[in-house]
Amino acid sequence: MKTGIKIILTGLMLMIAHPALADLKVATSLSDLASVAQFVGGKHVTAISLCKGYEDPHFVLAKPSLMKAIQDADVFVSVGLELDGGWLPLVIPGSRNPKIQPGAKGFIDASEGIEVLDKPVGTVSRAEGDIHPLGNPHYYTDPKNLEIVANHLAAIFGELDPDNAADYQANAKAFDERMDKSLKEWQAELKPYKGSFVVTYHENFKYFTDRFGLKVFGTVESKPGIPPSPRYLEETSAAMKNAGVKVVLYQPYYDADTAQQLAKKADGAAYEMPNEVGGVPEAKDVFSKFDVIVSALVKAFGGK
């Protein structure tokens, strides 16, 4: 009897000394993807994002620290559509982690299954700015697209970790149900402003405006990735005043002064928007991110 008690106590001590680790270590290129991965993975997953929500996902420095951060990852989730194409091809090989190299089971393209907007027609020229040849990669600004991502991740997580596959599927279903419920609430809040125009800094809000019935009047950038000239700002602000457009939206990693300058010229106002989780402190996950965006837009359109 004493021997049995001793064995049990020894086992408990080992559990305390070595707490249970997550079944899957997940890394992502975008903070929204890490948020979704954590909801889907629950207690079985630890998820991190290489790009912070206040950093421009187009331009991330391929630092050795990023390579080190994913050297033990079981899964890597790329946003796809070449949004992370300028830096991820350096970081992934630099990790020397065979499990997450493109083509391996642990590498996931989160854009699979997404209905991509703004696919270029004809030849793509650099003269038109930083055009995405595969289409607009900012699909994560539409809540319904995150459901597609969640279901995709649940399926892959289940393949990599079959013992917990049922949990991943259940978590994805709960995520979808919560997102659908939240979406109805967000749509109700923005319904009075359906058809309203906004000016965005970059062409990264189209999925959101399409989902919620808003319209993009133009961009602060003269072309994707190209800063505006004084003449462009004058012409755009004049067009805004003529059309009665007073709302300019920008992200933390864009030039706030330029956005505010344009808004002021048009007798409007500029508002910082967290397109990605962590863009502002209140955007702690994908649900609170949309809460922040919707609240800011209601205020921008004159609501409470």
Backbone torsions as a table, in degrees:
resi	resn	phi	psi	omega
1	MET	NA	-46.3	179.5
2	LYS	-61.5	-37.3	179.4
3	THR	-63.3	-41.1	179.3
4	GLY	-63.9	-42.4	179.0
5	ILE	-63.1	-41.1	-179.9
6	LYS	-61.7	-40.5	-180.0
7	ILE	-65.0	-43.4	179.6
8	ILE	-62.3	-45.7	-179.7
9	LEU	-63.1	-39.7	178.2
10	THR	-62.7	-41.9	178.4
11	GLY	-63.2	-41.2	178.8
12	LEU	-63.9	-40.5	178.7
13	MET	-63.4	-38.3	178.7
14	LEU	-66.9	-37.1	179.0
15	MET	-65.9	-37.9	178.7
16	ILE	-69.3	-42.1	-178.4
17	ALA	-70.2	-30.6	-179.1
18	HIS	-128.9	79.8	-179.0
19	PRO	-58.9	152.4	-177.8
20	ALA	-59.9	134.4	179.2
21	LEU	-95.6	159.2	176.7
22	ALA	-63.1	148.7	-179.4
23	ASP	-72.0	-31.3	179.9
24	LEU	-132.3	130.0	172.3
25	LYS	-96.8	117.5	-174.3
26	VAL	-114.3	133.1	174.0
27	ALA	-122.8	148.8	-178.5
28	THR	-135.7	163.1	177.0
29	SER	-88.3	-14.2	-174.8
30	LEU	-135.3	142.2	-175.4
31	SER	-65.3	-32.5	176.8
32	ASP	-62.2	-38.5	180.0
33	LEU	-67.1	-37.4	177.0
34	ALA	-65.1	-38.9	178.9
35	SER	-63.2	-47.5	178.8
36	VAL	-63.2	-42.6	179.9
37	ALA	-60.1	-37.6	179.8
38	GLN	-69.6	-39.6	176.6
39	PHE	-63.2	-43.1	-178.2
40	VAL	-71.3	-40.5	-177.0
41	GLY	-77.9	-30.5	-178.9
42	GLY	57.1	-135.1	-176.8
43	LYS	-70.3	-11.8	-177.0
44	HIS	-90.0	-3.5	-172.2
45	VAL	-133.9	143.3	164.0
46	THR	-117.3	128.2	-174.7
47	ALA	-123.1	135.7	176.0
48	ILE	-130.9	155.7	176.2
49	SER	-116.2	136.7	177.6
50	LEU	-74.5	-36.1	178.1
51	CYS	-97.2	125.9	178.2
52	LYS	-80.0	156.9	-175.7
53	GLY	-65.1	-18.3	179.1
54	TYR	-98.1	7.8	177.8
55	GLU	-107.5	146.1	178.5
56	ASP	-70.5	116.7	-177.5
57	PRO	-65.6	-16.5	176.7
58	HIS	-71.6	-32.4	-171.3
59	PHE	-130.7	94.9	176.6
60	VAL	-119.4	132.7	179.9
61	LEU	-69.9	127.8	180.0
62	ALA	-79.0	70.8	-175.6
63	LYS	-80.3	152.3	176.0
64	PRO	-57.0	-30.1	-179.7
65	SER	-64.4	-32.4	177.2
66	LEU	-70.4	-39.5	178.1
67	MET	-63.5	-41.2	179.7
68	LYS	-66.6	-35.2	-176.9
69	ALA	-63.9	-23.1	-176.5
70	ILE	-114.8	11.5	-176.1
71	GLN	-68.5	-20.0	178.4
72	ASP	-113.2	10.0	-178.0
73	ALA	-67.6	144.3	174.4
74	ASP	-89.4	-26.1	-176.0
75	VAL	-139.1	140.5	168.5
76	PHE	-126.0	130.1	-178.8
77	VAL	-111.7	112.6	177.3
78	SER	-91.9	143.9	177.1
79	VAL	-68.7	-23.6	176.5
80	GLY	77.0	-174.3	179.7
81	LEU	55.1	25.2	175.4
82	GLU	65.7	16.0	175.6
83	LEU	-62.9	-38.9	178.3
84	ASP	-100.0	16.3	-174.0
85	GLY	-70.0	-15.6	-179.6
86	GLY	-83.4	-16.0	-175.9
87	TRP	-133.1	-28.3	-177.7
88	LEU	-63.5	-37.8	178.6
89	PRO	-62.8	-13.1	174.2
90	LEU	-93.5	-38.6	-174.7
91	VAL	-73.4	-45.6	-176.3
92	ILE	-61.1	-51.9	177.9
93	PRO	-62.0	-34.4	-179.0
94	GLY	-66.1	-19.6	178.7
95	SER	-73.0	-22.6	-176.6
96	ARG	54.6	33.8	-179.7
97	ASN	-107.4	105.6	-175.0
98	PRO	-65.3	-21.6	-176.3
99	LYS	-70.1	-22.9	-172.2
100	ILE	-118.0	12.8	177.7
101	GLN	-72.1	147.3	176.5
102	PRO	-51.5	130.3	-176.9
103	GLY	100.7	-20.7	177.0
104	ALA	-81.2	160.6	-178.4
105	LYS	-62.6	-27.3	-177.3
106	GLY	-85.3	0.7	177.7
107	PHE	-102.1	124.5	-176.6
108	ILE	-121.5	132.0	171.5
109	ASP	-96.9	107.2	-173.6
110	ALA	-70.8	-11.3	-178.1
111	SER	-81.6	-6.4	-179.7
112	GLU	-61.7	128.7	179.5
113	GLY	92.0	-6.6	-179.7
114	ILE	-82.6	137.6	173.0
115	GLU	-82.1	102.9	-170.9
116	VAL	-80.7	134.2	178.9
117	LEU	-96.1	163.0	170.9
118	ASP	57.4	41.3	175.6
119	LYS	-72.0	126.1	-178.5
120	PRO	-62.5	144.9	176.5
121	VAL	-109.5	130.4	-179.9
122	GLY	85.1	-160.0	-177.2
123	THR	-75.5	133.6	177.8
124	VAL	-91.4	122.4	-177.6
125	SER	-113.3	139.0	177.0
126	ARG	-64.7	-16.6	177.7
127	ALA	-65.9	-19.9	179.1
128	GLU	-89.7	8.9	-179.7
129	GLY	94.6	-163.5	-178.6
130	ASP	-81.8	70.5	179.7
131	ILE	-74.4	137.0	176.1
132	HIS	-88.2	110.8	-174.6
133	PRO	-65.1	-20.8	-179.4
134	LEU	-95.4	0.0	-178.6
135	GLY	111.5	176.4	-177.2
136	ASN	-67.2	119.4	-175.0
137	PRO	-90.2	3.8	-174.6
138	HIS	-92.5	42.3	-176.2
139	TYR	-65.7	-19.1	-176.6
140	TYR	-73.0	-2.7	174.3
141	THR	-84.4	-0.9	172.8
142	ASP	-105.2	117.4	-178.9
143	PRO	-54.1	-37.3	-178.2
144	LYS	-65.7	-31.2	177.9
145	ASN	-67.0	-28.8	178.2
146	LEU	-70.5	-24.3	173.5
147	GLU	-67.7	-40.2	176.7
148	ILE	-60.8	-43.6	178.2
149	VAL	-61.8	-45.0	-178.1
150	ALA	-59.9	-44.8	-179.8
151	ASN	-66.7	-36.9	177.0
152	HIS	-63.5	-46.2	-179.7
153	LEU	-64.5	-40.6	-179.8
154	ALA	-59.4	-40.7	-179.9
155	ALA	-65.9	-44.6	-179.1
156	ILE	-70.3	-42.8	177.8
157	PHE	-57.6	-41.0	-179.9
158	GLY	-64.7	-33.6	177.2
159	GLU	-70.5	-38.9	-178.8
160	LEU	-77.9	-28.4	-176.7
161	ASP	-135.5	70.7	-173.3
162	PRO	-59.8	-26.7	-179.8
163	ASP	-62.3	-26.3	-177.9
164	ASN	-114.3	17.0	-176.6
165	ALA	-58.3	-39.3	-179.3
166	ALA	-63.8	-38.2	178.5
167	ASP	-65.5	-41.7	-179.9
168	TYR	-62.8	-42.3	178.9
169	GLN	-65.3	-41.0	179.1
170	ALA	-65.6	-39.9	179.6
171	ASN	-66.6	-39.1	178.5
172	ALA	-65.7	-39.6	178.2
173	LYS	-63.5	-43.2	178.6
174	ALA	-64.5	-37.6	177.8
175	PHE	-62.9	-47.5	-179.5
176	ASP	-59.5	-43.5	-178.6
177	GLU	-65.9	-41.9	177.9
178	ARG	-65.8	-39.8	-179.7
179	MET	-66.7	-41.2	178.5
180	ASP	-62.3	-42.6	178.9
181	LYS	-64.2	-44.4	179.7
182	SER	-65.5	-39.4	-178.7
183	LEU	-60.0	-41.6	178.8
184	LYS	-61.2	-39.4	179.4
185	GLU	-68.0	-43.5	179.0
186	TRP	-64.0	-41.5	179.8
187	GLN	-65.1	-36.7	178.2
188	ALA	-65.0	-38.6	179.8
189	GLU	-66.5	-36.1	-176.5
190	LEU	-93.8	-6.6	-177.3
191	LYS	-55.2	-40.2	179.7
192	PRO	-62.4	-16.5	-174.9
193	TYR	-111.1	14.5	-179.1
194	LYS	-58.5	133.5	-178.3
195	GLY	91.5	-5.0	179.9
196	SER	-71.1	150.3	-179.3
197	PHE	-98.8	147.2	172.3
198	VAL	-134.8	156.7	170.3
199	VAL	-109.6	128.1	179.5
200	THR	-107.9	155.2	-179.1
201	TYR	-67.1	-46.9	-176.9
202	HIS	-125.8	167.1	179.1
203	GLU	-82.6	60.5	-174.6
204	ASN	-122.7	16.7	-176.1
205	PHE	-124.6	6.2	-173.1
206	LYS	-63.2	-40.9	-179.2
207	TYR	-63.6	-38.3	179.1
208	PHE	-66.5	-50.2	-177.1
209	THR	-63.1	-36.6	177.6
210	ASP	-64.5	-41.5	-178.9
211	ARG	-66.5	-37.3	-172.7
212	PHE	-104.5	7.6	173.8
213	GLY	76.2	23.3	175.1
214	LEU	-97.3	172.4	-178.4
215	LYS	-132.5	140.4	177.1
216	VAL	-91.6	117.7	-179.2
217	PHE	-79.5	-34.0	-179.2
218	GLY	176.4	-171.9	-179.3
219	THR	-126.4	155.0	175.1
220	VAL	-67.8	-40.7	174.9
221	GLU	-66.4	141.8	176.4
222	SER	-71.6	-35.6	173.6
223	LYS	-144.5	158.8	-178.7
224	PRO	-52.0	119.8	178.3
225	GLY	81.6	-0.3	-177.6
226	ILE	-107.7	119.8	179.3
227	PRO	-61.1	148.4	-178.4
228	PRO	-77.3	147.3	174.3
229	SER	-85.7	161.2	175.8
230	PRO	-55.0	-39.4	179.6
231	ARG	-64.1	-41.9	179.3
232	TYR	-61.9	-42.8	179.4
233	LEU	-62.7	-40.3	179.1
234	GLU	-64.5	-45.4	-178.8
235	GLU	-65.9	-41.5	-178.7
236	THR	-68.2	-42.8	179.9
237	SER	-65.0	-37.7	177.4
238	ALA	-63.9	-41.2	178.2
239	ALA	-65.8	-37.9	178.1
240	MET	-64.1	-45.7	179.9
241	LYS	-62.2	-41.0	-179.4
242	ASN	-64.1	-34.7	-178.3
243	ALA	-94.1	-5.3	179.9
244	GLY	75.4	25.4	179.6
245	VAL	-90.4	124.3	-173.3
246	LYS	-125.2	1.8	-174.5
247	VAL	-111.2	122.0	176.4
248	VAL	-117.6	132.2	-177.8
249	LEU	-116.2	139.5	177.5
250	TYR	-146.2	159.7	179.3
251	GLN	-100.8	163.2	-176.1
252	PRO	-58.0	-25.8	-176.5
253	TYR	-91.9	2.8	175.7
254	TYR	-102.4	168.4	-175.2
255	ASP	-74.8	102.5	-178.1
256	ALA	-62.9	-37.6	-178.2
257	ASP	-60.7	-43.0	-179.9
258	THR	-66.1	-42.1	178.5
259	ALA	-62.3	-43.2	179.7
260	GLN	-68.4	-35.6	177.7
261	GLN	-62.0	-45.9	179.1
262	LEU	-62.6	-45.5	-179.0
263	ALA	-61.3	-42.3	-179.6
264	LYS	-62.9	-41.9	179.1
265	LYS	-62.5	-28.8	-179.0
266	ALA	-95.1	10.0	-178.6
267	ASP	61.0	33.2	179.2
268	GLY	-120.5	-152.7	-179.5
269	ALA	-145.8	152.1	179.3
270	ALA	-106.4	143.4	-176.1
271	TYR	-131.1	132.6	177.5
272	GLU	-79.4	129.3	-177.4
273	MET	-121.2	129.9	176.9
274	PRO	-85.7	85.0	178.8
275	ASN	-59.9	-26.3	-179.2
276	GLU	-120.9	152.2	176.3
277	VAL	-56.2	131.8	-179.1
278	GLY	90.2	-0.9	178.4
279	GLY	-62.0	-34.8	169.4
280	VAL	-132.6	156.5	-175.3
281	PRO	-56.7	-31.5	-177.4
282	GLU	-72.1	-20.1	-178.5
283	ALA	-86.6	75.2	-172.5
284	LYS	-82.7	-24.1	176.8
285	ASP	-151.0	-177.8	-174.6
286	VAL	-65.7	-29.4	-180.0
287	PHE	-73.2	-47.9	178.7
288	SER	-68.3	-26.8	175.5
289	LYS	-60.5	-48.7	-180.0
290	PHE	-69.1	-32.4	174.4
291	ASP	-57.2	-46.1	-178.7
292	VAL	-64.6	-46.0	-178.5
293	ILE	-61.7	-48.4	-177.9
294	VAL	-63.9	-43.0	178.4
295	SER	-61.4	-41.5	179.4
296	ALA	-65.5	-39.3	-179.8
297	LEU	-69.4	-40.5	176.7
298	VAL	-57.7	-44.5	177.3
299	LYS	-63.9	-42.5	-179.3
300	ALA	-62.4	-35.2	-179.2
301	PHE	-85.9	3.7	175.3
302	GLY	99.7	8.2	178.4
303	GLY	-85.8	-168.5	-178.9
304	LYS	-106.7	NA	NA
